[in-house]
Amino acid sequence: MFGTYHAFCISRRILLTAVFCFVTCLTTWAQSHTVIHEVAAGETLYSIARKYNVTPDAIATANSIQDINVIPVGSKLKIPAAGQTTQRPVATKSTTSSGRLKEAVYDEVVTYVEYKTKKKDTVYSIAQKHGCTVDDLWEANKNVLTDPSKIKKGTMLRIPIKKRSTTPTRQGLHTVKLALVLPFAGSHVENVRSVEFYRGLLMGIETLKNAGLNAEVLAFNEPEPNASISTLTKEISAEKPDLVIGPVYPGHFGEISSIATRETKVLIPFSSKVTQVAWVPNLFVINASPEQEVALSVNMAQIALAPTHHFVFIQYGQANRTTFTETLKKNLIANKIPYSSIPASLSLDEIAAKTKAKKLLLIADSDKPETMKDMAAKSAALNAKKPGTAAMLGFSAWMGTAESTERQAMHKADAYIMTTDWFCKLTEASQKFMNDYKRWFNTNLLDSKPRMAPLGYDIALRVIGGMGDYGYDFGEQAPRPGTVAATTPLQSEIQFMKVGNGAGYMNKSLLFVHFKPDGNIVKVSLQK
């Protein structure tokens, strides 16, 4: 398993109730001079241990706790005297961020010098003389050297000279210290989802551990929305984590983001309304703002679909997506791309007859359920007359029914659904993840959008994995091919972009889920 701060060990089967506890590495030692502590709501094994200046291990052993994942509120715990210890191996942990850094990686910088060939020169002799390889010499001059075995005297060649860069290309972390601030305690929707998110994150950390990246995990229960978080913020800051994930409640965004520095990134995983991202440079937001999502959608529609489709905007009476459609129209006009626009009551036959060179792409200005059905019927009717005549572009609000009750209609309509996330339960990776989740936690995934455990898993691989590779400079870096961070995500593509000078980062990923006429469903993404 993977190590946590204070040499804790995290169990696969972590159960969270009114208190949040870690499974500790149990050993046996003497118990004497104990006091009794009654567990209050919101307390953790860690916080109780700190209160009495003892270790969580000591409390667990002193009370013969069989399942220390569950410590009910009101339990009376015997607290052993401070200073009692056990003889056991303790993993060496770094206390400063610099101690968690890997050795810096330096790339080679290639420069070229010119060389005029002489009599009896060969590719091998030239390469040997200048300290480069024959392959590198050939690659740099293959437009000149048509036959490397025959070099004419007086030929000008480019000689590649490789030197190590004077500045490191990247310096990753061999151990990422992580602090979570989420409302674990409780039975409300946000509590249950936070627990599932955390479980998925643990599964991702296990994958990272198997790839050679360690994680130290601290978990803090986020108080109620109107409660002060200042004391908790100071406690988290004192731990000097590399990454803070959370909080959930908007009223706590300001205080938690205030501790963001180059060496303590803060990532808010659920909300899209994080105003602090505009002025906090080391703040990361998974969900794009509504304005940014419109911009991303417009850009992707134009790049991925405009070259092969003629856009037809369908006007419905209860329009609620005009910000997207009007922005897209303006972009098409700016790029001199023709489009059509008609009321929903009119026939599309005339437009289809005029634009034979391109397939029609029907785009509604409403994301109402009835709009989806009408759009699908229009596109399917055109395709019934002549296959390949039309497709439709839909909104994320339609994704649930598009995958279930309206799936066949989506295939007939050749539908593209815009969404920021998509968990396809049919893939081999998703099937394995769901089975592993059931085996670890003895329960199924919540039916939510997005799915919380896959989101936690993807964040672990992309963000924590990215910090393992690039350290504190991972920001806009794409994962390097072959690394665990480059693993195909289960649900959420994650690629950050800086939102302005002196500002933080926002996830710029967007997907089109294509319900193809042949019955297949594929993901269309611009991410590399």
Steps between C-alpha positions, in 0.01 A plus 500: 500500500600863483641695794341797666634771724588389852569151360131413475385229262179554304270199470325420177172460683474847651160560652402850600225582749469792741875496548774443248783266595804340346592134538821501704788258505400315815758383752489424873637709781428568867189687605503696824394831654208529261228761484155459343396704195147504357503531120316808375353555154763604249796371699758279334747255645771739393346805669438308825859375502635852452281630780662260750848502341494128425503300178185375325659153513513518879130587528399222260698238685399621847134450409533167314315648206417227251378725220664836548342633182185551706516688829141590600416835652467459876759221523712519815867455416780430743785739432845362599758722664697727271840373405415132472653357185558172323809354343405481135646606166391848395522608140725799440282796407604838372391801701570758231386519141860517375563161659224350284652616171654260252832564333455763230472387137696690236418468131757516224523817296598450135692766310653474154831600345581492130770274358637492147589145398850408394648232283469148649242617757241240594186530707669294770823707505309829511279376784801370693690824452216714637384267774153425362335180384468390140122490540485858631726621218288325240175632651632859487614471138278245326378768258864547388644148536302300249747215535692496831766274347591763241589845634616761254787725595384853583151399619374721783366294789327591825673338798270447799663588833315376809551661838314468827268790574626733771157516661295195604216398271303362789540393860229271625407380847573148618240549777196727479361618832125539465240662724127450438242744637158350431178457701539130578285492815126490439235342279419790264570476127831687527616272783426179315655629178812622681552153645467337158732758343758427771475127442563547128795723582645222720464253214688743275773542762535122513559502122759776540669305778531198271666731247756619756342825626425529871232709667463624856132552573339724760120526515310780675126517550362823357259671744151620415466768228457790744763382750840664524785314339786725612639264766485207262670707229791577735529132592514399134752772415726386784519154343654652183316277252592502132134484401174586674180355350184680610297655644144439382312798648549835318518690831828319571665561161660828606679376812626176347619672181688752717757231587574423135867548412737361239571208732143458626254471214128520578254310279124550528340189350126558481396864451521713184432827684841565653564872460836473679650331194519845338768620745650198679787369282525152657129423510365225270134447411375177342164637376519777242285806562179526295661772286812292442296191417315694229832617355638144504184359341503759222867441429463123487188507283677723251820293492355149513172533309492811278732356232259214423162641604269787406370645827124547521370688805150394602303767687268376774252702702653437845860577412745471791827433314518812287830609656661197339320520165547875455869478591546217253326701226732796560803276472374346178442846353849612607649198324277541193329166554139495370216365712121482499243594762131407496206471741433152635164493321652512149619209286871431453460341155577820309822562698607138452448531126717813482792364706564163340876532541479496879301317762256720693576551869185595688558724802220602736485813716331301779607203713148404610423124491226552242749690283734201498223269380389741228858555381567127490181443301594772245850360447381139484230590246757658268728198537211264429449670165869500422757352743772738605299816436489637855647492849410689815696676773360465852564619854628326812152521656396234248779255581307290753205420277722487190684203652183327621145542376587711193813319393358349181358838403845656552661248265237561232555874539881465479522707818797675657450588868722769653614418852791563736503139621386157390527171684434222253414191702560272203878541469737242643666762723165616639383145563820426692469821699139426600590145601800619702289767669237241596771267631678771701197674649219245472268741320425626149575842353251777563279595206620859470636733235789507501572167663689583818739203529617516136552875545718438804692232312562725197614789719742271680660381178503830314571750779695302758665303220579828324666635813703181519629575151521881491495593870371849571511597131242248378235771435440505124730207423348212309586160648807342345424195283561174679450643849216400729367858474446438129266205566169536317261649759198309617272802478655847514760635262715738703721760333544835670539842348594824670202735498702823501810681620543449873202264495450132572414203281178354364436167333456558128386151402177435313365186332259422222339160553408376153209257464591361160238356263675160512413464871844590637567781746833681474663787684619800300759714675748769399734408786839356407 
